Amino acid sequence: MPEISPERLNRRLRVDGEDVLVLDIRHEEEYDDWHIPDSTNVDVYDELTNDPDAAKEALSDLPDDREIVTVCTVGAVSQTATEVLQELGYDAETLTDGMNGWSRVHRHAPVPVDVDGTLIQVARPGKGCLSHVLVSDGKAAVFDPSHYVEEYEAILDEYDTELVGVFDTHAHADHVSGAAKLAERHGVPYYLHPKDALAVDATPIEDSQTVSVGALDVEVIHTPGHSEGSVSFDVEGKALLTGDTLFHESVGRVELGVEAGIEDADVEENAATLYESLHRLLEYPDETVILPAHDPGSPDPPVTATLGDVTERNEDLGRDREAFIEELASDIPEHPPNFERVKRANVGEESVPEDELAELELGPNNCAAE
């Protein structure tokens, strides 16, 4: 059965996307939650599973001048879709490992920010994750890396730079961090706030602490609320790496640590704390570039916005304290998949075998409050 790797599909879509039709055959609700950008959904999953011939009518009206790549969750039922399409005369192949494979894809690009160095954003479109690599004067730091650490090592090689530290803005709930692994490989510190490093061997960071990366200073801002140890990083007053504290159109959720059983606070307390943290960040100039750790829209880097733009777009920032607490504590969206195990893994309370990581992370990113 002809297949295409996630990495090759990523390259094809970025170079000649008009020649490729990505056909997602999952149920519509699954597609709505999580899909490859610009893909087409034809919900024939049940037909392909029970009686493949019954799917032919729904699949017979696809354009015949484009190569079709079929997609499901793990790449099994989509193989049946490819077989049916080939019987109908289409040029079709299957995405290896389906959306599971797509979640491995990483893209990177420089962020347009005026600092004495280069700030690179690494996007993981299949998970909506954003991480960053700061390079200055031959030194580098990595922020919020995925567990696919070879992606960051390739960037270090590309920029011919030496890694001096790895940072997490917090203990994530949607993906397993690669920060400790990357730091250990290079013999450098792994920085994490002690409130989130419950059973992790990490170098503690605290509010107002400054860490040098080449010619640049990175200041730690303790911004709890999403988690007790959430921090943001101020890069020379030009950019704020806000983790899951502040997104471009939302803010961090406040109940995940509580429901995962690793925080003693309640959601109302966390919402009040987050409100105060956000107002610390709102004291920065409007032209400051805001760089969160997630963007749910299958991001293509660089994903950026100024604080002034975020203030205008983000409804959460316009609420008074009482309304903010009520909204975040009462309107709880769907949880990220397996968030309890992911959260426990990132605070060091559970060890996840390497071969289980991809399945554990499978699914959409749901770390924003709205």
Secondary structure, DSSP 8 states (H G I E B T S, - for coil): --EE-HHHHHHHHHHHGGGEEEEE-S-HHHHHHS--TT-EE---HHHHHH-GGGGHHHHTTS-SSSEEEEE-SSSSHHHHHHHHHHHTT--EEEETTHHHHHTT--EEEE----SSSEEEEEEETTTTEEEEEEEETTEEEEES-BS-THHHHHHHHHTT-EEEEEE-SS--SSS-B-HHHHHHHHT--EE--TTT-SS---B---TT-EEEETTEEEEEEE--SSSTT-EEEEETTTEEEEETTB-SS-BB-SSHHHHTT---S-HHHHHHHHHHHHHHHTTS-TT-EEEESB-SS---S---EEHHHHHHH-GGGGS-HHHHHHHHHH------TTHHHHHHHHHTS----GGGHHHHH-S----B--
